[in-house]
C-alpha cells in the first residue's frame, strides 16, 4: 500500500483532521503531493456549528465533512501518532478504530498513569498484535490540536459535558431530553425539577456564550411548547473565573451581551471558581442516587445542576508534550539559523523541539517550520547561542505558534496558516515571504437573532445585522455543497 500511495510524488503526512490539517490536505496539489492524513477521527468537525447541533437547530451531519472522499486523492489512516523519528522521517501510528472515546472531547492522555517501562512494554505488544505501524514521510505537518482544559478540577473529566466534537453535541442533546423527561415525571418533586432543569455553563468565551444562547432559544421557542408546565423551573447560569465574559471583544460589545443575557434571564457569574463536580444532590437536599449533579462553587457553595457544560480553554496535546520533545538523532537536513551559523557545531549537541514556556505549544519560524534548540548544556559553543529549523517539519493550528507572535488559538488563524502553507508548498516558494495573519474579525451569537461582530480593524456591530453576518460567515465556510444546501434549510 505504501508504494501505491507514494507513487512519484512527495508524501506529506498530516497529523490531525481539524481546521489546519483538513485544510492543508484539501489544498495541496495532488499532482505534486500525496497527502496522507492520520487522525483518530475520520472526519473534520465544523466546530462553530456544534452548539447548534447540540440543541437540534442543525442535524449532526451538517457539522461533519469526511476526510475520505471520492472527489479527492487524500489518503487516510485512523490512528494516533505515537512517536516520531525525525532522522529517518518515520511516524509510529497506533490504530484508533476501536477507540471508545471516538467523537468526544479529549481531556487526558490515553496512556496516563503508565510508566516509561510500561509504555514500552505495551508498544511491543501492540506491534505483535498489528495495532501499530510505521509511516514514512517526505514532509510532516503537525496539526494535532489541543485537549480540553479541566485544570484538574475533581469530577469534571468524568461528569462534565464538553463541546469539541460531534459526539459531545450528541451527548448534550440526549442529556437535555433526559432532564426534561425526568422533570416531567409525576414522582419528581418541585425541588428536584429545579435542580434537573438548572443548566450550568463554565467558561465565558465564545463557545460557552453561544451554547448558552442556543440553549435559551431552544427552551423558550421549542421546549416551551412541549413542556409548558416545566419552563418556570428552568435556569441557565454562566460561570467564569475572570471578571468579565467574552474578553476577545471590546468592553462595549461584551457589556451588550451581558445586558442582553440579563434581560433574557440568563445569569452570568464572573469571578466565580468551580471547585468540584460530582453526581448526586447537594448535601442535605437529596441522595447520592439523585439523577443530577452537584456543582461546588467557591463563592456560593453547592448547587444542584442537571447538566454542566465545560468550556474553559485548552491544554497541550500529550503527543506534543511527550513525543515531540527530545530529538534522538537530528535529521541530516537540519538548518542552523543565521545567528548560529558563525559557530562551529559540536557533534555532541543534542536537540529538542522548542516549546512555548506558557502554553507548551511548538514554536515555529514565520514559515511554520519547527524550531529546535539544544537539549544538553555541556557542549561548546554555548547551547543558548544555537537554534535550528527542520525544513520539512511544520506545526500549525492550536499546537503550534510562530515565535514572538500572539495570534489567538482560533479556527480563523489555523485555516489561514493551513492555506498559506499548502499554497507555498504547491509553488515551492516557502522562502519567498513569511506568514502574516489577516484578522477578518470575531463573531459570537448571543441568542434570538442577535450577534456580536468585531472587525479586525476595530469596527464593531451588534444586533440583527451582526447576526446576518454571523450566519453568512459560517455558511460560506462550510466545505461541501451538501452542507451548503442543508445548513440554510435547517436554519
N, C-alpha and C positions, 0 to 999 in steps of 0.2 A: 504493500500500500504506500509506503514512504516513497518508493521510486516513482510511482504513478503521480503522487502529489507534487513531487519536486519538479519533474519534467526538466525543461531547460530554463526555468525561472528561479529567481531567488525566493527562498521561503521566508516569509515574515510570520513569526509566531506571535500571536496577540493573546496575552493573558487577561481574560475578563471580557464580559459581554455587556458592559454598561454603556454609558454615553460615549466615553472615549473609545473603548475597544470596538464597539459596534460601528461607530462612525469611521474609524480607521479601516476596518475590514471592508466596509461597503465602498470606500472611496479609492482604495488602492487600485491601480491599473492592473486588471487580470492578465494582460498581455506581458507585463513585466514582472509581476509578483504572484506567488501563490500564497494567499492569506490563509492562515490556519488559526482559528480561534479555539482557545482552551478555557473552559468555564464550567463551574458546577451546575449552571442553568443553561438550557438550550435556547434561550430567548433573550431579547432585550426588553426590559421593563420601562415603559414610558412613565417615569415617576411622578410628573406633575398631575397625572390623571388618577393616581391611586386613591386619593381622598374621595373622588367622585365615584370610583368603582366600589369603594368600601360601603358607601351609603346607598348604592343602587342607582345613582343617576346614570352611570355608564355600566355596560357589561364588562366583565374582566378581559375578554378578548380584545377590547379596544385599546388596552394598555400593553398589549403584547405584540412583539414582532419576532418571528423565528429567525435564528441565526442561519439555519439551513434553508435554502430556497432554490427552487427550480430556475429562478431568474439570475442567480449569481453562481460563481465558482468558488465561493468561500468554503474552506474545509472546516470541520468542527470535531472536537473531541470533548466529551462531557467528563470533566475531571478537575482535580485540584492540582495546581502547581505545588510540588512538594520540595523540590531542590533545584539548584541551577549550577551548572559548571560553565563558567564564562570562558575558560581557556579552550575547551572542546566544543563550545556552543551547543550544549545539551541541557534540556529541561527534563526533570523526572516528574512524571504525571501519575497521580493516584486517581483511579476511576471514581466517579461520583454518581453513577447511575442509580444506585440503591441508597442514596443519601437520605436519611429520614427528615432532614431539615430542608428539603427541596422547596424552593419558592418562599422561604421565610427569611426574616431579617437575621443577620449573623451577629451574635453578641459575644461569642467566646471562641477561643481556639479549640478546634475539634480534638486536638491532642493534649489539651490542658491536663496537667497533673502527671504526665508521663516524664520520666527522667530521660536523659540523653541515651542511656543504655537501653531502656525500654523501647524508645522510639526506633533505635537502630534494629532491635530485635523484631519489632513489628514490620519494619520496612523489608527485612529479609523474608518474612512470612508472606507479605504482600507480593513480592516478586515471585515467590514459589507458586502462589495461587493465581498469578496472572492479573493481579489487581493494579500493578504499576507497570509503567513502560517509559522508555526514554524517547524523547522527541528532539531532533536536531533542528537548528535554525541558522539562517544567514543573518537575519535581523530579529531582535527581540523587542517587543513593545509591551511594557508592564502597565496594565490598567486594571489592577485587581481591586481598586476601590478601598473603602474603609468599612469597619464594622460599626454597629450602633453602640453609642457610649452609654453605659449604665452607671459609671462611677463606683461600681462595687456596691451599690445600694441593695441591701438584703431583700430578696424576693422579686426584684424587678425582672431579672433574666428569666425566671420561671413563670411569673404570673402576669407581667405587663403585656400589652398589645403594641406592636410596632407597626410602622408603615413604610417599609423599604422595598417590599416586593409584592407580587400579586397574591401570594399565599397569605401574607399579612392582611391584605384587604379582605380576602375571603373570610379569614378568621374573625375579623372585626364585624363583618356583616352578620355572620352566624351568631356572634355573641350579642349583638344588638337585638336580634329577633328573640333570642333566648331570654334576655332581660325583660322585654315587653310581654312575652308569653308567660313568664314566671310571675310578673306583676299582675297579670290578668286573672290568675287562678283565684277562686273564691276562698281558698285556705290561706292566702297571703295577707298578712296584716298591713295596715297603712304604714307603719314604721318600716316594715320590710320593703314595701313598694318604694318608699322614698330612697332607700339605700340601693335597691336594684336599678332605679332609674336616675341615680346620681352618677354622672359620667365625668371623669377627671381626665384632663389632658395636661401632661407635664412637658413643658417646653413652649416658649412663646415666640419661636421663629416662624417662618412662613408655613412649614408643614403643620405645626400644631395649630396655628391660627386658621389655616384653610380647612383643616379637618373639623375644627370646632364650628366653623361657619357652615360647612356642608352638613354636619350633624344637626345643627339648629334648623336648617332648611328642611331636612328630612322629617324631623319630629313635628314641625309646625305646619308643613304642607301635606305630608302623606300620613304619618302616624296619627295625626290629629283626627283624620277621617276614619281610621281603622280602630284606634283605641281612644276615643274622645274622653272617656272617663279617667284615663291614666295621665293625660297631659299635665294636670296640676301638680303631679308628683315629680315630674322630671326636673333635672337641673344639670347645667353644664358649667364646669369650672376649669379655668386655665391657670396652672401654677408655673411660676418661673422664678429662678433664684436671682435673676437680675432685677434692677429697679424699674425696667420698662420692657415691653414686648417689641417685636419687630425692630431690632437695633440697626438693621441694614437700611431702614427707611429713615428719612429725616423726621424731626420731632413732630412737625405738624401732621404728617401722614399717620404716624404711629398714634398720636392723640386722637385723630379722626377715627381710627379703627377701635380704640379703646372706648370712645364715647358711643360708637355705634353698638358695640357689644353690650355696653351698659344699658342702652335703651332696649335691646333685644332680650335682656335678662341673662346674658352670659357673664358670669363672674370672672374677673381677671385678678389674680392674687400674685402680685410681684413681691420680690424679696422673701419668698417662701421656700423652705428647704424640705424636700421629701426625704424621710429617713428610713422608711420600710414599706413594703407591700406584702401582705400575706392573705391567704384565703380565710374566709370566715368573717364573723361580725366583730365590731369593736368591743372592747371589754365592757361587760355589763349590758350589752344591747343585743344579745343573741348568742348563738352557739358557734363552735368551730365548723360545724357542718352547714352553716348558712350559705345559700347559693350566691354569695357576693364576696367582695374583698374588703380588707381594711387598709386604708392608706394612712400611714403615720406621718404627720406634718409637724415639724418642729414648732411652728408658730401657732398651731391650733389643735394639736393633739390628734386623736384617731378619728378617721372619717370613713363611714361605710360607702363603698362605691360599687356599682355594677360592672364597671369596666374602667381600666386605667390605660390610656394610650400614651406611650412614652416616645418623646421626640426631642432629645436634648443634645444632639450633636453626634460627632464621630470619634471613633478611636482607631488606631492604626491596625491594619491588616496583619495577622501573625506571620504571613509569608514575607512581608516587607520587614517586619521586626526581627525575624529569625533567619530565614533562608537567604534573604538579600542583606547580608551583613559582611562577614569576612569573605574576601575573595581568596580562595585557597591558592590558586595559581592565576596570575594575571594573564589576560589574553595577549597574544603577540602584537596585535594592532593597537595596543594601548597608546594614547596620545597624551604626552605631557603638555600642560598648559603653558602659555607664554612665560609666566613668572617663574616657572620651574625649569625652563629649557637651558638656562645658564649653568645649572648644577650638573654634577656627574652622578648619575643614578647608580646606587649600590644595588647589587643583586640580592642583598639581604632585605630590601624593603618589601614589606607585606602590605597589601592594600585592603581597604574595606570601602563599602558604599557609603558615601557621605549622607548623613541624615540631619534633618532639622531638629535642633535640640528641644523645641517645644512640642511639635506635633509628631515627630518621628518619621515624617514623610521623606521620600527620596529627593535629594537635591539634584537638580539638573542645571545645565547651562541654558542659554536662551534658544538653543536648537533642540531642547528637550532631551539631550544626551546625558546619561547618568554620570555623575561626577564621583571620583574616587579620591580618597586620602589615605596616607599610610596608617596602618594599624599598630605598628611597633614603634618604639621610641628610642631604640638603641642604634639605629642606623645613622649613617652620615651621607649627605648633609642632614640637617635637622628636618624631621618629618613635617614640621609646621611650614617649611618652605616648599613642600611638594604638593601637587594636585594634578589630577589627570582626568580624562574622559574616556568612556568606551564608545567609540564612534558608531557601533552597531547595536547599542542597547539604549532604549528610550523609556522614559517614565512620564506618565501624564494622568489626568483625572485626579481623583481625591488623594491618591497615594504619592503623587509627585508634585513638587513645587520648584519654580525657577528661582535660583539663588538671588537674594536681595530684592524680591518682589513680594507683594502681599495681595495676590489675586484671591477672591473668595472661592471657597470649595463648592462651586455650583455647576449645574449641567451646562450652563452657557459657556463657562470657561473651559470645561472638559471638551465640549464639542468643537469649540474654536481651535483648541490645541490639536485635536484629532484631525480636523480638516487641514490645518496648516501642515502638520507632519506628513499626511498622506500625499498632499499636493507637492511638497518638496521632494519626497521620495520618488514620486512619479516623474518629476522633471530632473531628478538627480542634481539638484542645486541647493542642498541643505545649508551650504556655507554662504549662500548669497546674502541672506538677511535673517535676523533672529525673529522669534515670535513676538508679536505685540497684541495684547488683548484690546478688543474694541467693545466697550461697555454699551450694550443695547438697552440697558435699563432693567429694573426689577419690578416684578408683578406679584400681587397677592390677592386672592379672592377673600372677601370678608362677609359674604352672605347676601341673599336677597337681591341679586343683580347689582351688586356693589363690589368694587375692587379698588386697589391702590396701584398706581403706576409712578415709578420714579425713574426719570430718564437718566441716561448715562452722563449727560452734560448738565444735570442739575434741575431740569424741568420736572414738574410733578402734576399729578392728576388723580382725582378720586371721584367715585360715583359710577353712574351708568356708563359713561363714555370709557372710563378705565376698564369696566367690566367687558365691554366690546373688544377693547384692545387685548385684554387677558384671554378671552376665548379665541380671538383671531390668531394670536401668537401661538397658542398651543395647537390649534388646528393646522396651521401651516407647518409646524414642526413634526407632525405625525408622518411616519415613513411611508407606509403602503397606501395605495389607492383604496384598498378595502377599508382601512380605518379613517381615511379622509372622508369617506362616504358615511360610515357607521357613526362616527362621533357626532356630527351635526344632527343626524337622525335621532339619536338618543337624547341629545340636548334639547 
